[in-house]
Amino acid sequence: LKAALLLGIEKVPVIFADDLSPEQVKAFRIADNKSSEWAEWDTDLLVSELSDLKQFDFDLDLTGFNEFEISSMLPDFTDNSSADGSIYGGGITGGSPPEDFPSYDDDIPTEHRCPKCGYEWSGKAA
């Protein structure tokens, strides 16, 4: 509820389960939070939603994503609190890749995919 209050949301959906024992309440609370680990993002929809929010000058920090995550989905995103316009703040910029660095292409096959964020890469798995 604290997050909803910070966002100015006056009504939130709730589940009333007043017939559960204290042990069942604890188990439900754990299972409810654990189930979020099984979810995957619809990346196209997420990017669309973030783009819409950005057009309305909504503070994207309130979505729970950090600046780096947002900038990786919205290339034209910059942190308005950064004086130099860099997404990282403090004057740190992305720089340029080395000349022998292969260009990025969505069609490049990848070997690994992070189950939480969907990031894909090739090479050694961590």
N, CA, C and O atoms as CSV, one atom per row, in Angstrom:
chain,resi,resn,atom,element,x,y,z
A,1,LEU,N,N,0.806,-1.198,0.000
A,1,LEU,CA,C,0.000,0.000,0.000
A,1,LEU,C,C,0.850,1.263,0.000
A,1,LEU,O,O,0.432,2.302,-0.511
A,2,LYS,N,N,2.056,1.168,0.581
A,2,LYS,CA,C,2.920,2.354,0.617
A,2,LYS,C,C,3.268,2.816,-0.798
A,2,LYS,O,O,3.262,4.014,-1.084
A,3,ALA,N,N,3.571,1.866,-1.675
A,3,ALA,CA,C,3.910,2.224,-3.059
A,3,ALA,C,C,2.720,2.891,-3.740
A,3,ALA,O,O,2.886,3.871,-4.466
A,4,ALA,N,N,1.526,2.363,-3.509
A,4,ALA,CA,C,0.328,2.948,-4.111
A,4,ALA,C,C,0.124,4.375,-3.616
A,4,ALA,O,O,-0.231,5.261,-4.393
A,5,LEU,N,N,0.346,4.594,-2.335
A,5,LEU,CA,C,0.203,5.945,-1.784
A,5,LEU,C,C,1.214,6.899,-2.408
A,5,LEU,O,O,0.879,8.038,-2.736
A,6,LEU,N,N,2.467,6.427,-2.574
A,6,LEU,CA,C,3.497,7.269,-3.193
A,6,LEU,C,C,3.140,7.625,-4.631
A,6,LEU,O,O,3.476,8.709,-5.108
A,7,LEU,N,N,2.462,6.717,-5.316
A,7,LEU,CA,C,2.070,6.952,-6.704
A,7,LEU,C,C,0.753,7.704,-6.819
A,7,LEU,O,O,0.314,8.031,-7.922
A,8,GLY,N,N,0.119,7.979,-5.677
A,8,GLY,CA,C,-1.147,8.700,-5.698
A,8,GLY,C,C,-2.338,7.830,-6.066
A,8,GLY,O,O,-3.395,8.340,-6.438
A,9,ILE,N,N,-2.168,6.520,-5.964
A,9,ILE,CA,C,-3.257,5.600,-6.280
A,9,ILE,C,C,-4.143,5.465,-5.043
A,9,ILE,O,O,-3.671,5.099,-3.967
A,10,GLU,N,N,-5.417,5.761,-5.209
A,10,GLU,CA,C,-6.334,5.758,-4.072
A,10,GLU,C,C,-6.998,4.406,-3.836
A,10,GLU,O,O,-7.373,4.095,-2.706
A,11,LYS,N,N,-7.148,3.600,-4.884
A,11,LYS,CA,C,-7.778,2.288,-4.746
A,11,LYS,C,C,-6.855,1.235,-5.341
A,11,LYS,O,O,-6.304,1.423,-6.425
A,12,VAL,N,N,-6.688,0.118,-4.625
A,12,VAL,CA,C,-5.869,-0.987,-5.115
A,12,VAL,C,C,-6.657,-2.287,-4.973
A,12,VAL,O,O,-7.462,-2.430,-4.052
A,13,PRO,N,N,-6.428,-3.233,-5.881
A,13,PRO,CA,C,-7.118,-4.516,-5.747
A,13,PRO,C,C,-6.551,-5.302,-4.569
A,13,PRO,O,O,-5.340,-5.300,-4.347
A,14,VAL,N,N,-7.395,-5.953,-3.835
A,14,VAL,CA,C,-6.964,-6.763,-2.689
A,14,VAL,C,C,-7.687,-8.101,-2.707
A,14,VAL,O,O,-8.735,-8.253,-3.334
A,15,ILE,N,N,-7.107,-9.058,-2.011
A,15,ILE,CA,C,-7.730,-10.367,-1.832
A,15,ILE,C,C,-8.033,-10.521,-0.348
A,15,ILE,O,O,-7.127,-10.473,0.484
A,16,PHE,N,N,-9.286,-10.704,-0.024
A,16,PHE,CA,C,-9.668,-10.979,1.357
A,16,PHE,C,C,-9.695,-12.490,1.539
A,16,PHE,O,O,-10.461,-13.190,0.877
A,17,ALA,N,N,-8.864,-12.978,2.429
A,17,ALA,CA,C,-8.818,-14.409,2.730
A,17,ALA,C,C,-8.903,-14.558,4.244
A,17,ALA,O,O,-7.943,-14.971,4.895
A,18,ASP,N,N,-10.052,-14.220,4.788
A,18,ASP,CA,C,-10.202,-14.218,6.243
A,18,ASP,C,C,-10.507,-15.596,6.820
A,18,ASP,O,O,-10.746,-15.730,8.020
A,19,ASP,N,N,-10.498,-16.625,5.964
A,19,ASP,CA,C,-10.752,-17.974,6.451
A,19,ASP,C,C,-9.469,-18.801,6.557
A,19,ASP,O,O,-9.535,-20.014,6.754
A,20,LEU,N,N,-8.305,-18.160,6.428
A,20,LEU,CA,C,-7.029,-18.872,6.483
A,20,LEU,C,C,-6.456,-18.854,7.895
A,20,LEU,O,O,-6.634,-17.897,8.649
A,21,SER,N,N,-5.766,-19.938,8.231
A,21,SER,CA,C,-5.068,-19.992,9.519
A,21,SER,C,C,-3.825,-19.115,9.425
A,21,SER,O,O,-3.415,-18.758,8.320
A,22,PRO,N,N,-3.213,-18.757,10.558
A,22,PRO,CA,C,-1.979,-17.959,10.508
A,22,PRO,C,C,-0.889,-18.634,9.667
A,22,PRO,O,O,-0.136,-17.956,8.969
A,23,GLU,N,N,-0.807,-19.960,9.734
A,23,GLU,CA,C,0.196,-20.682,8.945
A,23,GLU,C,C,-0.116,-20.583,7.452
A,23,GLU,O,O,0.790,-20.415,6.635
A,24,GLN,N,N,-1.393,-20.687,7.100
A,24,GLN,CA,C,-1.793,-20.571,5.697
A,24,GLN,C,C,-1.556,-19.157,5.167
A,24,GLN,O,O,-1.201,-18.978,4.002
A,25,VAL,N,N,-1.752,-18.163,6.020
A,25,VAL,CA,C,-1.479,-16.775,5.625
A,25,VAL,C,C,-0.005,-16.620,5.281
A,25,VAL,O,O,0.338,-16.026,4.259
A,26,LYS,N,N,0.872,-17.158,6.139
A,26,LYS,CA,C,2.316,-17.072,5.877
A,26,LYS,C,C,2.676,-17.788,4.573
A,26,LYS,O,O,3.437,-17.262,3.761
A,27,ALA,N,N,2.124,-18.994,4.378
A,27,ALA,CA,C,2.416,-19.760,3.164
A,27,ALA,C,C,1.896,-19.038,1.923
A,27,ALA,O,O,2.568,-19.016,0.891
A,28,PHE,N,N,0.708,-18.451,2.017
A,28,PHE,CA,C,0.143,-17.707,0.890
A,28,PHE,C,C,1.017,-16.506,0.546
A,28,PHE,O,O,1.281,-16.236,-0.625
A,29,ARG,N,N,1.464,-15.786,1.577
A,29,ARG,CA,C,2.300,-14.604,1.359
A,29,ARG,C,C,3.594,-14.993,0.649
A,29,ARG,O,O,4.031,-14.305,-0.274
A,30,ILE,N,N,4.207,-16.099,1.081
A,30,ILE,CA,C,5.449,-16.568,0.450
A,30,ILE,C,C,5.181,-17.000,-0.994
A,30,ILE,O,O,5.914,-16.615,-1.904
A,31,ALA,N,N,4.134,-17.798,-1.203
A,31,ALA,CA,C,3.816,-18.284,-2.553
A,31,ALA,C,C,3.476,-17.134,-3.494
A,31,ALA,O,O,3.852,-17.154,-4.666
A,32,ASP,N,N,2.766,-16.134,-2.983
A,32,ASP,CA,C,2.399,-14.982,-3.807
A,32,ASP,C,C,3.645,-14.248,-4.288
A,32,ASP,O,O,3.729,-13.865,-5.455
A,33,ASN,N,N,4.602,-14.052,-3.405
A,33,ASN,CA,C,5.838,-13.366,-3.793
A,33,ASN,C,C,6.720,-14.249,-4.666
A,33,ASN,O,O,7.360,-13.755,-5.594
A,34,LYS,N,N,6.763,-15.542,-4.384
A,34,LYS,CA,C,7.577,-16.468,-5.169
A,34,LYS,C,C,7.066,-16.576,-6.605
A,34,LYS,O,O,7.859,-16.720,-7.535
A,35,SER,N,N,5.764,-16.509,-6.787
A,35,SER,CA,C,5.192,-16.694,-8.121
A,35,SER,C,C,5.668,-15.636,-9.115
A,35,SER,O,O,5.644,-15.873,-10.322
A,36,SER,N,N,6.096,-14.484,-8.629
A,36,SER,CA,C,6.595,-13.454,-9.551
A,36,SER,C,C,7.865,-13.904,-10.265
A,36,SER,O,O,8.186,-13.398,-11.340
A,37,GLU,N,N,8.590,-14.857,-9.667
A,37,GLU,CA,C,9.817,-15.358,-10.292
A,37,GLU,C,C,9.524,-16.198,-11.531
A,37,GLU,O,O,10.410,-16.394,-12.363
A,38,TRP,N,N,8.314,-16.690,-11.666
A,38,TRP,CA,C,7.958,-17.535,-12.807
A,38,TRP,C,C,7.479,-16.711,-13.990
A,38,TRP,O,O,7.314,-17.238,-15.091
A,39,ALA,N,N,7.263,-15.455,-13.775
A,39,ALA,CA,C,6.707,-14.592,-14.821
A,39,ALA,C,C,7.794,-14.155,-15.800
A,39,ALA,O,O,8.971,-14.077,-15.446
A,40,GLU,N,N,7.389,-13.876,-17.018
A,40,GLU,CA,C,8.283,-13.311,-18.026
A,40,GLU,C,C,7.631,-12.055,-18.578
A,40,GLU,O,O,6.407,-11.964,-18.671
A,41,TRP,N,N,8.462,-11.091,-18.941
A,41,TRP,CA,C,7.958,-9.846,-19.508
A,41,TRP,C,C,7.597,-10.039,-20.966
A,41,TRP,O,O,8.283,-10.755,-21.695
A,42,ASP,N,N,6.531,-9.407,-21.386
A,42,ASP,CA,C,6.225,-9.238,-22.802
A,42,ASP,C,C,6.982,-7.966,-23.179
A,42,ASP,O,O,6.472,-6.858,-23.011
A,43,THR,N,N,8.199,-8.134,-23.689
A,43,THR,CA,C,9.100,-7.004,-23.906
A,43,THR,C,C,8.505,-5.952,-24.827
A,43,THR,O,O,8.640,-4.756,-24.566
A,44,ASP,N,N,7.853,-6.374,-25.891
A,44,ASP,CA,C,7.250,-5.402,-26.811
A,44,ASP,C,C,6.196,-4.557,-26.106
A,44,ASP,O,O,6.139,-3.341,-26.292
A,45,LEU,N,N,5.362,-5.204,-25.298
A,45,LEU,CA,C,4.331,-4.476,-24.564
A,45,LEU,C,C,4.957,-3.557,-23.519
A,45,LEU,O,O,4.512,-2.424,-23.336
A,46,LEU,N,N,5.993,-4.051,-22.832
A,46,LEU,CA,C,6.672,-3.237,-21.824
A,46,LEU,C,C,7.260,-1.976,-22.449
A,46,LEU,O,O,7.092,-0.881,-21.913
A,47,VAL,N,N,7.944,-2.124,-23.574
A,47,VAL,CA,C,8.531,-0.969,-24.261
A,47,VAL,C,C,7.436,-0.004,-24.694
A,47,VAL,O,O,7.594,1.211,-24.578
A,48,SER,N,N,6.337,-0.539,-25.189
A,48,SER,CA,C,5.218,0.308,-25.601
A,48,SER,C,C,4.658,1.092,-24.415
A,48,SER,O,O,4.396,2.290,-24.527
A,49,GLU,N,N,4.476,0.419,-23.285
A,49,GLU,CA,C,3.936,1.082,-22.091
A,49,GLU,C,C,4.896,2.151,-21.579
A,49,GLU,O,O,4.472,3.255,-21.238
A,50,LEU,N,N,6.192,1.826,-21.524
A,50,LEU,CA,C,7.175,2.816,-21.067
A,50,LEU,C,C,7.216,4.018,-22.008
A,50,LEU,O,O,7.318,5.160,-21.560
A,51,SER,N,N,7.137,3.757,-23.311
A,51,SER,CA,C,7.128,4.859,-24.283
A,51,SER,C,C,5.925,5.763,-24.073
A,51,SER,O,O,6.040,6.988,-24.120
A,52,ASP,N,N,4.761,5.146,-23.839
A,52,ASP,CA,C,3.550,5.937,-23.585
A,52,ASP,C,C,3.716,6.800,-22.338
A,52,ASP,O,O,3.388,7.986,-22.345
A,53,LEU,N,N,4.228,6.193,-21.268
A,53,LEU,CA,C,4.422,6.951,-20.025
A,53,LEU,C,C,5.401,8.104,-20.234
A,53,LEU,O,O,5.204,9.202,-19.713
A,54,LYS,N,N,6.460,7.840,-21.005
A,54,LYS,CA,C,7.458,8.882,-21.268
A,54,LYS,C,C,6.832,10.055,-22.014
A,54,LYS,O,O,7.166,11.208,-21.742
A,55,GLN,N,N,5.933,9.776,-22.946
A,55,GLN,CA,C,5.276,10.846,-23.707
A,55,GLN,C,C,4.423,11.741,-22.813
A,55,GLN,O,O,4.204,12.911,-23.126
A,56,PHE,N,N,3.944,11.190,-21.705
A,56,PHE,CA,C,3.145,11.974,-20.759
A,56,PHE,C,C,4.012,12.599,-19.671
A,56,PHE,O,O,3.494,13.096,-18.671
A,57,ASP,N,N,5.344,12.576,-19.865
A,57,ASP,CA,C,6.298,13.097,-18.884
A,57,ASP,C,C,6.137,12.450,-17.513
A,57,ASP,O,O,6.384,13.087,-16.489
A,58,PHE,N,N,5.723,11.186,-17.494
A,58,PHE,CA,C,5.597,10.440,-16.250
A,58,PHE,C,C,6.995,10.097,-15.754
A,58,PHE,O,O,7.871,9.786,-16.561
A,59,ASP,N,N,7.222,10.146,-14.458
A,59,ASP,CA,C,8.519,9.824,-13.862
A,59,ASP,C,C,8.738,8.317,-13.964
A,59,ASP,O,O,8.161,7.556,-13.186
A,60,LEU,N,N,9.563,7.877,-14.913
A,60,LEU,CA,C,9.769,6.455,-15.148
A,60,LEU,C,C,10.485,5.766,-13.998
A,60,LEU,O,O,10.461,4.538,-13.915
A,61,ASP,N,N,11.122,6.518,-13.110
A,61,ASP,CA,C,11.731,5.918,-11.920
A,61,ASP,C,C,10.676,5.231,-11.059
A,61,ASP,O,O,10.987,4.290,-10.329
A,62,LEU,N,N,9.446,5.692,-11.140
A,62,LEU,CA,C,8.375,5.119,-10.324
A,62,LEU,C,C,7.936,3.743,-10.812
A,62,LEU,O,O,7.140,3.080,-10.148
A,63,THR,N,N,8.445,3.306,-11.965
A,63,THR,CA,C,8.086,1.985,-12.477
A,63,THR,C,C,8.897,0.879,-11.818
A,63,THR,O,O,8.554,-0.297,-11.942
A,64,GLY,N,N,9.963,1.239,-11.122
A,64,GLY,CA,C,10.810,0.231,-10.498
A,64,GLY,C,C,12.015,-0.144,-11.340
A,64,GLY,O,O,12.906,-0.845,-10.863
A,65,PHE,N,N,12.058,0.312,-12.588
A,65,PHE,CA,C,13.216,0.063,-13.437
A,65,PHE,C,C,14.237,1.167,-13.209
A,65,PHE,O,O,13.871,2.327,-13.015
A,66,ASN,N,N,15.534,0.804,-13.232
A,66,ASN,CA,C,16.559,1.831,-13.067
A,66,ASN,C,C,16.867,2.487,-14.412
A,66,ASN,O,O,16.376,2.049,-15.452
A,67,GLU,N,N,17.678,3.534,-14.379
A,67,GLU,CA,C,17.981,4.312,-15.591
A,67,GLU,C,C,18.594,3.452,-16.693
A,67,GLU,O,O,18.254,3.595,-17.867
A,68,PHE,N,N,19.502,2.556,-16.303
A,68,PHE,CA,C,20.163,1.716,-17.297
A,68,PHE,C,C,19.156,0.793,-17.979
A,68,PHE,O,O,19.187,0.631,-19.199
A,69,GLU,N,N,18.257,0.185,-17.190
A,69,GLU,CA,C,17.249,-0.700,-17.767
A,69,GLU,C,C,16.333,0.063,-18.720
A,69,GLU,O,O,16.019,-0.416,-19.810
A,70,ILE,N,N,15.910,1.245,-18.302
A,70,ILE,CA,C,15.018,2.047,-19.147
A,70,ILE,C,C,15.732,2.462,-20.424
A,70,ILE,O,O,15.161,2.384,-21.511
A,71,SER,N,N,16.982,2.905,-20.295
A,71,SER,CA,C,17.711,3.365,-21.481
A,71,SER,C,C,17.999,2.224,-22.446
A,71,SER,O,O,18.134,2.455,-23.647
A,72,SER,N,N,18.095,0.993,-21.939
A,72,SER,CA,C,18.320,-0.134,-22.850
A,72,SER,C,C,17.059,-0.461,-23.646
A,72,SER,O,O,17.138,-1.049,-24.725
A,73,MET,N,N,15.891,-0.079,-23.112
A,73,MET,CA,C,14.632,-0.311,-23.827
A,73,MET,C,C,14.208,0.905,-24.641
A,73,MET,O,O,13.599,0.767,-25.702
A,74,LEU,N,N,14.533,2.096,-24.142
A,74,LEU,CA,C,14.173,3.350,-24.809
A,74,LEU,C,C,15.462,4.106,-25.115
A,74,LEU,O,O,15.921,4.891,-24.285
A,75,PRO,N,N,16.052,3.887,-26.284
A,75,PRO,CA,C,17.351,4.480,-26.602
A,75,PRO,C,C,17.411,5.999,-26.456
A,75,PRO,O,O,18.485,6.538,-26.189
A,76,ASP,N,N,16.293,6.703,-26.622
A,76,ASP,CA,C,16.327,8.161,-26.519
A,76,ASP,C,C,16.075,8.650,-25.098
A,76,ASP,O,O,15.907,9.850,-24.881
A,77,PHE,N,N,16.045,7.735,-24.123
A,77,PHE,CA,C,15.823,8.120,-22.729
A,77,PHE,C,C,17.099,8.716,-22.148
A,77,PHE,O,O,18.186,8.165,-22.321
A,78,THR,N,N,16.961,9.827,-21.470
A,78,THR,CA,C,18.066,10.393,-20.700
A,78,THR,C,C,17.535,10.770,-19.339
A,78,THR,O,O,16.370,11.141,-19.193
A,79,ASP,N,N,18.388,10.674,-18.350
A,79,ASP,CA,C,18.012,11.029,-16.984
A,79,ASP,C,C,17.983,12.538,-16.878
A,79,ASP,O,O,19.016,13.194,-17.012
A,80,ASN,N,N,16.808,13.093,-16.638
A,80,ASN,CA,C,16.671,14.545,-16.555
A,80,ASN,C,C,17.429,15.156,-15.393
A,80,ASN,O,O,17.694,16.359,-15.395
A,81,SER,N,N,17.786,14.347,-14.396
A,81,SER,CA,C,18.505,14.899,-13.251
A,81,SER,C,C,20.001,15.007,-13.516
A,81,SER,O,O,20.730,15.571,-12.699
A,82,SER,N,N,20.471,14.477,-14.641
A,82,SER,CA,C,21.884,14.516,-14.971
A,82,SER,C,C,22.196,15.788,-15.757
A,82,SER,O,O,21.603,16.041,-16.805
A,83,ALA,N,N,23.114,16.570,-15.249
A,83,ALA,CA,C,23.420,17.860,-15.865
A,83,ALA,C,C,23.951,17.723,-17.287
A,83,ALA,O,O,23.682,18.575,-18.133
A,84,ASP,N,N,24.712,16.647,-17.561
A,84,ASP,CA,C,25.301,16.516,-18.895
A,84,ASP,C,C,24.440,15.692,-19.846
A,84,ASP,O,O,24.821,15.480,-20.997
A,85,GLY,N,N,23.274,15.221,-19.374
A,85,GLY,CA,C,22.382,14.468,-20.239
A,85,GLY,C,C,22.736,13.004,-20.380
A,85,GLY,O,O,22.051,12.269,-21.092
A,86,SER,N,N,23.811,12.559,-19.704
A,86,SER,CA,C,24.154,11.148,-19.804
A,86,SER,C,C,23.170,10.330,-18.984
A,86,SER,O,O,22.628,10.813,-17.990
A,87,ILE,N,N,22.946,9.119,-19.392
A,87,ILE,CA,C,21.981,8.290,-18.679
A,87,ILE,C,C,22.544,7.785,-17.361
A,87,ILE,O,O,21.783,7.346,-16.499
A,88,TYR,N,N,23.855,7.836,-17.186
A,88,TYR,CA,C,24.463,7.285,-15.989
A,88,TYR,C,C,24.695,8.333,-14.913
A,88,TYR,O,O,24.966,7.979,-13.766
A,89,GLY,N,N,24.596,9.593,-15.246
A,89,GLY,CA,C,24.859,10.654,-14.278
A,89,GLY,C,C,26.354,10.784,-14.039
A,89,GLY,O,O,27.129,9.913,-14.435
A,90,GLY,N,N,26.751,11.849,-13.405
A,90,GLY,CA,C,28.149,12.033,-13.046
A,90,GLY,C,C,29.087,12.162,-14.220
A,90,GLY,O,O,30.295,12.002,-14.043
A,91,GLY,N,N,28.596,12.441,-15.406
A,91,GLY,CA,C,29.471,12.659,-16.549
A,91,GLY,C,C,29.939,11.396,-17.240
A,91,GLY,O,O,30.702,11.482,-18.202
A,92,ILE,N,N,29.517,10.235,-16.794
A,92,ILE,CA,C,29.932,8.991,-17.426
A,92,ILE,C,C,29.058,8.765,-18.650
A,92,ILE,O,O,27.831,8.802,-18.559
A,93,THR,N,N,29.683,8.536,-19.778
A,93,THR,CA,C,28.911,8.284,-20.994
A,93,THR,C,C,29.251,6.905,-21.524
A,93,THR,O,O,30.206,6.275,-21.069
A,94,GLY,N,N,28.481,6.442,-22.470
A,94,GLY,CA,C,28.671,5.105,-23.007
A,94,GLY,C,C,29.927,4.949,-23.834
A,94,GLY,O,O,30.457,3.840,-23.903
A,95,GLY,N,N,30.441,6.005,-24.474
A,95,GLY,CA,C,31.633,5.905,-25.289
A,95,GLY,C,C,31.373,5.173,-26.588
A,95,GLY,O,O,30.221,4.947,-26.960
A,96,SER,N,N,32.439,4.802,-27.281
A,96,SER,CA,C,32.324,4.103,-28.553
A,96,SER,C,C,32.955,2.729,-28.433
A,96,SER,O,O,33.942,2.563,-27.716
A,97,PRO,N,N,32.402,1.742,-29.124
A,97,PRO,CA,C,32.999,0.404,-29.077
A,97,PRO,C,C,34.284,0.374,-29.893
A,97,PRO,O,O,34.484,1.230,-30.755
A,98,PRO,N,N,35.166,-0.602,-29.638
A,98,PRO,CA,C,36.386,-0.740,-30.444
A,98,PRO,C,C,36.028,-0.990,-31.903
A,98,PRO,O,O,34.930,-1.455,-32.209
A,99,GLU,N,N,36.968,-0.677,-32.810
A,99,GLU,CA,C,36.706,-0.820,-34.243
A,99,GLU,C,C,36.397,-2.258,-34.643
A,99,GLU,O,O,35.603,-2.486,-35.556
A,100,ASP,N,N,37.023,-3.248,-33.961
A,100,ASP,CA,C,36.800,-4.650,-34.323
A,100,ASP,C,C,35.567,-5.247,-33.640
A,100,ASP,O,O,35.307,-6.444,-33.762
A,101,PHE,N,N,34.819,-4.426,-32.932
A,101,PHE,CA,C,33.618,-4.890,-32.240
A,101,PHE,C,C,32.516,-5.114,-33.265
A,101,PHE,O,O,32.221,-4.213,-34.051
A,102,PRO,N,N,31.889,-6.313,-33.277
A,102,PRO,CA,C,30.841,-6.558,-34.278
A,102,PRO,C,C,29.625,-5.684,-34.018
A,102,PRO,O,O,29.272,-5.408,-32.871
A,103,SER,N,N,28.995,-5.256,-35.092
A,103,SER,CA,C,27.811,-4.412,-34.929
A,103,SER,C,C,26.661,-5.254,-34.399
A,103,SER,O,O,26.604,-6.465,-34.614
A,104,TYR,N,N,25.752,-4.594,-33.707
A,104,TYR,CA,C,24.600,-5.280,-33.127
A,104,TYR,C,C,23.523,-5.473,-34.181
A,104,TYR,O,O,23.280,-4.599,-35.012
A,105,ASP,N,N,22.892,-6.619,-34.130
A,105,ASP,CA,C,21.803,-6.916,-35.052
A,105,ASP,C,C,20.837,-7.855,-34.335
A,105,ASP,O,O,21.266,-8.816,-33.696
A,106,ASP,N,N,19.545,-7.586,-34.436
A,106,ASP,CA,C,18.548,-8.437,-33.782
A,106,ASP,C,C,18.565,-9.867,-34.313
A,106,ASP,O,O,18.066,-10.779,-33.654
A,107,ASP,N,N,19.138,-10.069,-35.504
A,107,ASP,CA,C,19.139,-11.398,-36.107
A,107,ASP,C,C,20.329,-12.251,-35.681
A,107,ASP,O,O,20.430,-13.409,-36.086
A,108,ILE,N,N,21.228,-11.700,-34.873
A,108,ILE,CA,C,22.383,-12.467,-34.417
A,108,ILE,C,C,21.894,-13.550,-33.457
A,108,ILE,O,O,21.215,-13.239,-32.478
A,109,PRO,N,N,22.231,-14.829,-33.722
A,109,PRO,CA,C,21.785,-15.891,-32.817
A,109,PRO,C,C,22.485,-15.776,-31.460
A,109,PRO,O,O,23.653,-15.395,-31.385
A,110,THR,N,N,21.775,-16.102,-30.416
A,110,THR,CA,C,22.335,-16.063,-29.069
A,110,THR,C,C,22.248,-17.448,-28.450
A,110,THR,O,O,21.419,-18.268,-28.844
A,111,GLU,N,N,23.121,-17.699,-27.467
A,111,GLU,CA,C,23.178,-19.011,-26.829
A,111,GLU,C,C,22.490,-19.035,-25.471
A,111,GLU,O,O,22.074,-20.096,-25.007
A,112,HIS,N,N,22.368,-17.886,-24.837
A,112,HIS,CA,C,21.853,-17.838,-23.470
A,112,HIS,C,C,20.803,-16.743,-23.343
A,112,HIS,O,O,20.839,-15.743,-24.060
A,113,ARG,N,N,19.863,-16.949,-22.413
A,113,ARG,CA,C,18.823,-15.953,-22.153
A,113,ARG,C,C,18.564,-15.901,-20.654
A,113,ARG,O,O,18.323,-16.933,-20.027
A,114,CYS,N,N,18.613,-14.721,-20.087
A,114,CYS,CA,C,18.324,-14.539,-18.668
A,114,CYS,C,C,16.825,-14.755,-18.445
A,114,CYS,O,O,16.009,-14.102,-19.096
A,115,PRO,N,N,16.450,-15.659,-17.539
A,115,PRO,CA,C,15.027,-15.923,-17.320
A,115,PRO,C,C,14.291,-14.782,-16.626
A,115,PRO,O,O,13.062,-14.715,-16.678
A,116,LYS,N,N,15.028,-13.887,-15.980
A,116,LYS,CA,C,14.369,-12.779,-15.277
A,116,LYS,C,C,14.163,-11.570,-16.179
A,116,LYS,O,O,13.054,-11.040,-16.257
A,117,CYS,N,N,15.216,-11.127,-16.860
A,117,CYS,CA,C,15.106,-9.879,-17.625
A,117,CYS,C,C,14.995,-10.098,-19.129
A,117,CYS,O,O,14.639,-9.178,-19.866
A,118,GLY,N,N,15.300,-11.319,-19.594
A,118,GLY,CA,C,15.195,-11.592,-21.014
A,118,GLY,C,C,16.431,-11.222,-21.818
A,118,GLY,O,O,16.450,-11.407,-23.035
A,119,TYR,N,N,17.483,-10.694,-21.149
A,119,TYR,CA,C,18.714,-10.335,-21.859
A,119,TYR,C,C,19.300,-11.585,-22.505
A,119,TYR,O,O,19.353,-12.643,-21.878
A,120,GLU,N,N,19.737,-11.469,-23.743
A,120,GLU,CA,C,20.299,-12.595,-24.472
A,120,GLU,C,C,21.751,-12.314,-24.823
A,120,GLU,O,O,22.108,-11.180,-25.142
A,121,TRP,N,N,22.602,-13.358,-24.763
A,121,TRP,CA,C,24.003,-13.192,-25.084
A,121,TRP,C,C,24.586,-14.515,-25.557
A,121,TRP,O,O,23.971,-15.571,-25.407
A,122,SER,N,N,25.786,-14.441,-26.131
A,122,SER,CA,C,26.525,-15.625,-26.545
A,122,SER,C,C,27.840,-15.640,-25.793
A,122,SER,O,O,28.292,-14.612,-25.290
A,123,GLY,N,N,28.444,-16.801,-25.721
A,123,GLY,CA,C,29.711,-16.923,-25.010
A,123,GLY,C,C,29.522,-17.703,-23.731
A,123,GLY,O,O,28.555,-18.449,-23.572
A,124,LYS,N,N,30.464,-17.518,-22.820
A,124,LYS,CA,C,30.436,-18.252,-21.562
A,124,LYS,C,C,29.225,-17.883,-20.724
A,124,LYS,O,O,28.913,-16.705,-20.552
A,125,ALA,N,N,28.553,-18.887,-20.211
A,125,ALA,CA,C,27.450,-18.625,-19.272
A,125,ALA,C,C,28.049,-18.343,-17.908
A,125,ALA,O,O,29.049,-18.954,-17.531
A,126,ALA,N,N,27.459,-17.441,-17.177
A,126,ALA,CA,C,27.976,-17.082,-15.851
A,126,ALA,C,C,27.756,-18.201,-14.871
A,126,ALA,O,O,28.126,-18.081,-13.703
